[in-house]
Amino acid sequence: MSEEKMLLEFMEKHIDEFMEMLKEAVTLESPTEGNKEDLKKCRDYFERSFSKIGFKCNIVPSNDGRYGDHLLMELGEGDEQVLFVGHYDTVYEKGAFGTMWEQEGTKVWGPGAFDMKGGNVQVFMVAKALKELGMLPENKKIVFLLTSDEEAGSPSSHMHYKELAKKSKASFVMEPTFGDYSGLLTIGRYARGNYTFVAEGKPAHSGQEPEKAESGLKELAQQAIYLESFTDLEKGVTIACTSLNSGNAGWPTVPGVGELTIDARFSSAEIAKEFDSQFQNLKPYNSEVKIRTKGGIEKPPFNEKDPAHKALYESAKKVGKKFDLEMEGFVGRAGTDGNFTASVGSPTLDGMGMSGDFAHQPGKEYINTDDIAVRGAFVASMVLEVLRNK
């Protein structure tokens, strides 16, 4: 029996175990900026689970006082390693998703099932399969860093990914792939910029003398329309306003101050640099209102044209054919920690986790259960492909 068939059969036989583990992980809600005890419970669950199959686990402190700690897990010995990239935090506030776990037909809904606790469980099953089937190469390692702050931009964890990626033959990002086709991979990621513009004007009574105000709210509303006008899908630029805070409902006051936050995505480093310069020096419509910029580029672009990345993708297409999968690569606008691993030269494949859709959408985020076995077997084969390659 071929290795591919053995891996696929193993994954199929362990579907129930996969689902039980995923359900437990999903119901342990872990909001990025939520209660640290909730984050710890989820992290501890993954630590216990991976320890049982032989992983050495170590806590990596975040040291920022805001997010939870990270979890570094290693299986095997030796200098050559494959790095798995994952996070256990989710965007949802506790209870915001609604029904915690719902299964119907070949779909499962739950907070983080898609982004990305399903991918984390996949790593567990891949490692378990390689170990129990005696396929894990000698003197080689599987390294898995599971972090707590990815949804916030990885402020404390990105440095660890860069260092680990430098030591790794390849980095596999277990983020999900969007859509219901089981052969999708992400071969590139846009750069991400996160900016907050602080307006400082002058308040005034909104009934008695609104004409005397220098409105921060009005200024930021105008800026919001202006900034979003830069979106150019052909050029590879998206600008989306994500938050506008100014004034108080019901108060008879024109607010003088406010904050506007945007999420900016750029297809290249050159484009990112161009817009970053402009955003750092944003000019006000009203000269009496000052604008100060906070933030900047937080994720570098993932250059899919790098020969090392292209070679890894070509390997993925060959391995995929063994499972009757036509692997199809695409460039994603959503940033991941793969931006960081690729930026230091580590060959990186992204979106290797679950198939499904509606990431970050309460009550709608789901995974496809009929892709669990084949995607898991494919990832396991990619580990072997990389670790055996001289």
C-alpha positions in Angstrom: 0.0 0.0 0.0 1.3 3.4 -0.9 2.2 6.0 1.8 -0.5 8.3 0.4 -3.2 5.6 0.7 -2.0 4.7 4.3 -2.2 8.4 5.3 -5.6 8.9 3.8 -7.0 5.7 5.5 -5.5 6.9 8.8 -7.2 10.3 8.5 -10.6 8.6 7.5 -10.4 6.2 10.5 -9.8 9.1 12.9 -12.5 11.5 11.8 -14.4 11.0 15.0 -11.4 11.8 17.1 -10.8 14.9 15.0 -14.3 16.1 15.5 -14.3 15.5 19.2 -11.0 17.4 19.6 -12.3 20.3 17.4 -15.5 20.5 19.3 -13.6 20.8 22.6 -11.3 23.5 21.2 -14.1 25.5 19.7 -16.3 25.5 22.8 -13.3 26.8 24.8 -13.9 30.3 23.6 -10.7 32.3 23.4 -11.2 36.0 22.3 -8.0 37.7 21.4 -8.6 40.6 23.8 -10.8 38.7 26.2 -10.3 37.2 29.6 -6.8 35.8 29.9 -8.1 32.9 31.8 -10.3 31.9 28.8 -7.2 32.1 26.6 -5.2 30.0 29.1 -7.9 27.3 29.2 -7.8 26.9 25.4 -4.0 27.0 25.3 -3.8 24.4 28.1 -6.2 22.1 26.2 -3.9 22.1 23.1 -0.8 21.6 25.4 -2.4 18.6 27.0 -3.5 17.1 23.7 -0.2 17.5 21.9 1.8 16.3 24.9 0.0 13.0 24.8 1.4 12.2 21.4 5.0 13.1 22.4 5.3 16.8 21.7 7.6 18.8 24.0 5.6 21.9 25.0 6.9 25.2 26.3 5.1 28.4 27.2 6.4 31.5 25.4 5.4 34.6 27.4 3.8 37.4 25.4 5.3 40.0 27.7 2.9 42.7 26.6 0.4 42.5 29.4 -2.5 42.5 26.9 -2.7 39.2 25.2 -2.3 35.6 26.2 1.0 33.6 26.1 2.1 31.5 23.2 2.8 27.7 23.0 5.8 26.2 21.3 5.6 22.5 20.6 8.2 20.2 19.1 8.1 16.6 18.0 11.3 14.8 17.1 15.0 15.7 17.2 17.6 17.1 14.9 18.5 20.3 13.1 16.2 20.0 10.1 12.6 21.0 10.8 9.2 21.9 9.3 7.4 24.8 11.0 3.6 24.8 11.4 2.0 28.2 11.9 -1.2 28.5 14.0 -3.1 30.7 16.4 -5.7 29.8 19.1 -7.3 33.3 19.5 -10.5 34.2 17.8 -12.2 37.5 16.8 -15.4 36.9 18.6 -16.2 38.3 22.0 -17.4 35.6 24.4 -20.9 34.5 23.5 -21.0 36.6 20.4 -21.1 33.7 17.9 -24.4 32.3 19.2 -24.7 28.5 19.0 -21.3 27.2 20.0 -21.3 24.0 18.0 -23.7 23.0 15.2 -23.4 20.2 12.8 -25.6 19.5 9.8 -24.6 17.2 6.9 -21.0 17.9 5.9 -20.8 21.3 7.6 -19.9 22.4 11.2 -20.4 25.9 12.5 -18.6 27.4 15.6 -16.4 30.2 16.7 -13.0 29.6 15.3 -13.8 26.2 13.7 -12.7 27.7 10.4 -10.3 30.4 11.6 -8.4 28.5 12.7 -8.9 25.9 15.4 -9.7 23.3 12.7 -6.2 23.9 11.2 -4.6 23.4 14.7 -6.4 20.1 15.1 -5.1 19.1 11.6 -1.5 19.6 12.8 -2.3 17.2 15.7 -3.7 14.5 13.3 -0.8 14.9 10.8 1.8 14.4 13.6 -0.1 11.5 15.1 -0.4 9.8 11.7 3.3 10.2 10.8 4.3 8.9 14.3 1.9 6.0 14.5 2.6 4.9 10.9 6.3 5.1 11.5 6.8 7.7 8.7 8.4 10.5 10.7 12.0 10.8 9.4 14.8 10.2 11.9 16.7 13.2 13.2 14.0 15.6 11.8 11.5 17.8 13.7 8.0 19.1 13.5 7.7 22.5 15.2 4.4 24.1 15.9 4.0 27.6 17.3 0.5 28.3 18.5 -0.1 32.0 19.3 -2.6 34.1 21.1 -2.5 37.5 19.2 -2.7 36.8 15.5 -6.1 38.5 15.1 -4.6 41.6 16.6 -1.7 41.6 14.1 0.7 39.4 16.0 2.4 42.2 18.0 4.3 40.0 20.4 4.5 36.7 18.4 5.7 37.8 14.9 9.4 38.0 16.1 9.2 34.3 17.2 7.8 33.2 13.8 10.7 35.0 12.1 13.3 33.3 14.2 11.7 29.9 13.9 11.2 30.3 10.1 14.9 31.1 9.6 15.7 27.6 11.0 13.0 25.7 9.0 13.1 24.0 5.6 9.5 25.2 5.0 6.7 26.9 6.8 3.1 25.6 6.6 0.4 28.1 7.6 -2.6 26.2 8.8 -5.0 29.1 8.2 -8.1 28.0 6.3 -8.7 28.3 2.6 -11.7 30.2 1.5 -14.4 28.3 -0.4 -15.7 24.8 -0.7 -13.0 23.5 -3.1 -10.6 21.2 -1.3 -7.6 21.9 -3.6 -7.1 25.6 -2.8 -3.8 27.0 -1.4 -2.7 30.5 -0.7 0.6 31.2 -2.4 0.8 34.9 -1.6 -0.5 37.5 0.9 -0.9 41.2 0.7 0.8 43.5 3.1 -1.4 44.9 5.8 -1.4 48.4 7.3 -3.5 49.3 10.3 -3.9 53.1 10.8 -5.8 55.2 13.4 -6.3 58.9 12.6 -6.8 61.1 15.6 -8.7 64.4 14.9 -8.3 67.3 17.3 -10.7 70.2 16.7 -12.9 72.3 18.9 -16.3 71.4 20.4 -19.3 73.6 20.6 -23.0 73.5 21.7 -24.8 71.7 18.9 -28.0 73.8 19.4 -26.8 77.2 20.6 -23.7 77.7 18.5 -22.7 74.8 16.3 -21.1 77.3 13.8 -18.3 77.8 16.4 -17.3 74.2 16.3 -14.3 72.7 14.5 -15.8 69.3 14.2 -13.6 66.3 14.5 -16.5 64.1 13.6 -17.1 65.9 10.3 -13.4 65.9 9.5 -13.1 62.1 10.0 -16.3 61.4 8.0 -14.8 63.3 5.1 -11.5 61.4 5.5 -13.3 58.1 5.6 -14.9 58.7 2.1 -11.6 60.0 0.8 -9.5 57.2 2.1 -11.8 54.4 0.8 -11.7 56.0 -2.6 -8.1 54.7 -3.0 -9.3 51.2 -3.2 -8.1 49.8 -6.6 -8.6 46.1 -7.0 -6.6 46.0 -10.3 -3.6 47.8 -8.7 -3.9 45.6 -5.6 -5.1 48.2 -3.0 -8.0 47.9 -0.6 -8.8 50.5 2.1 -11.7 49.7 4.5 -12.8 51.9 7.4 -13.3 49.7 10.4 -14.1 52.1 13.2 -15.2 55.7 13.7 -15.5 57.0 17.3 -16.5 60.6 17.9 -19.0 62.3 20.2 -21.8 61.0 22.4 -25.4 60.1 21.2 -27.9 62.5 22.9 -25.4 65.0 24.1 -26.0 68.6 22.7 -22.4 68.9 21.6 -20.5 69.0 18.3 -17.5 66.8 19.1 -14.0 68.3 18.6 -12.1 65.0 18.8 -12.5 61.6 17.3 -10.7 58.6 15.9 -11.0 56.8 12.6 -9.4 53.4 12.0 -8.7 51.8 8.6 -7.5 48.4 7.4 -5.3 48.8 4.4 -4.0 46.0 2.1 -1.3 46.3 -0.5 -0.1 43.8 -3.1 3.5 44.9 -3.1 6.1 46.5 -0.8 6.4 49.5 -3.2 2.7 50.2 -3.1 2.7 49.8 0.7 5.5 52.3 1.0 3.8 54.8 -1.2 0.5 54.8 0.7 2.2 54.6 4.1 4.0 57.9 3.4 0.7 59.5 2.5 -1.2 58.2 5.5 1.5 59.2 7.9 1.1 62.8 6.7 -2.6 62.9 6.1 -3.8 66.5 5.4 -7.1 67.7 7.0 -10.0 69.2 5.1 -10.5 71.7 7.8 -7.2 73.6 8.6 -8.5 74.2 12.1 -8.5 70.5 12.9 -5.3 68.7 13.5 -4.8 65.1 12.4 -2.3 62.7 14.0 -1.6 59.2 12.7 -1.0 56.1 14.7 0.0 52.8 13.3 1.5 51.7 10.0 2.5 48.6 8.0 2.3 45.7 10.4 2.6 42.8 7.9 5.1 42.7 5.0 3.9 41.4 1.6 4.4 37.7 0.9 6.3 37.6 -2.4 4.9 34.5 -4.2 7.5 35.1 -7.0 10.3 34.1 -4.8 11.9 30.9 -6.4 11.8 29.1 -3.1 8.1 29.7 -2.6 7.4 28.8 -6.2 9.3 25.5 -5.9 7.3 24.6 -2.8 4.1 25.3 -4.6 5.2 23.1 -7.5 5.8 20.3 -5.0 2.4 20.8 -3.6 0.8 20.4 -7.0 2.6 17.2 -7.5 1.7 15.8 -4.1 -1.9 16.9 -4.6 -2.3 14.9 -7.7 -1.5 11.8 -5.6 -4.8 12.5 -3.8 -6.7 13.5 -7.0 -6.4 17.1 -5.9 -5.7 19.8 -8.5 -4.0 22.2 -6.2 -4.9 25.8 -7.1 -2.9 28.7 -5.7 -4.2 32.2 -5.3 -3.0 35.4 -3.7 -5.0 36.4 -0.6 -5.7 39.9 0.7 -6.1 38.7 4.3 -2.8 38.8 6.1 -1.5 35.9 8.2 1.7 35.0 10.0 2.8 33.6 6.7 3.7 37.1 5.8 6.4 37.0 8.5 7.8 33.5 7.7 8.1 34.3 4.0 9.7 37.7 4.7 12.8 36.0 6.1 13.2 33.6 3.2 11.4 30.5 4.5 9.5 28.8 1.7 5.9 29.2 2.8 2.6 27.7 1.9 -0.5 29.3 3.3 -4.1 28.4 3.6 -3.3 24.7 4.2 -6.0 24.3 6.8 -9.7 23.7 6.6 -12.0 24.5 3.6 -15.1 26.5 4.4 -16.2 30.1 4.6 -17.5 33.1 6.5 -14.5 33.8 8.7 -15.1 36.4 11.4 -18.9 36.3 10.8 -20.9 35.4 13.9 -23.2 32.4 13.5 -22.0 31.8 9.9 -18.4 30.6 10.1 -18.2 26.9 9.0 -15.9 24.1 7.8 -16.5 21.3 5.4 -16.1 17.9 7.2 -15.8 15.9 4.0 -12.4 17.6 3.3 -10.9 16.8 6.7 -9.3 13.5 5.7 -7.9 14.4 2.3 -6.6 17.8 3.4 -4.9 16.2 6.4 -3.3 13.4 4.3 -2.1 16.0 1.8 -0.4 18.1 4.5 1.2 15.0 6.1 2.6 14.1 2.6 4.0 17.7 2.3 5.8 17.3 5.6 7.5 14.1 4.2 8.2 15.8 0.9 10.1 18.7 2.6 11.9 16.7 5.3 13.1 14.0 2.9 14.3 16.6 0.3 18.0 17.1 0.5 
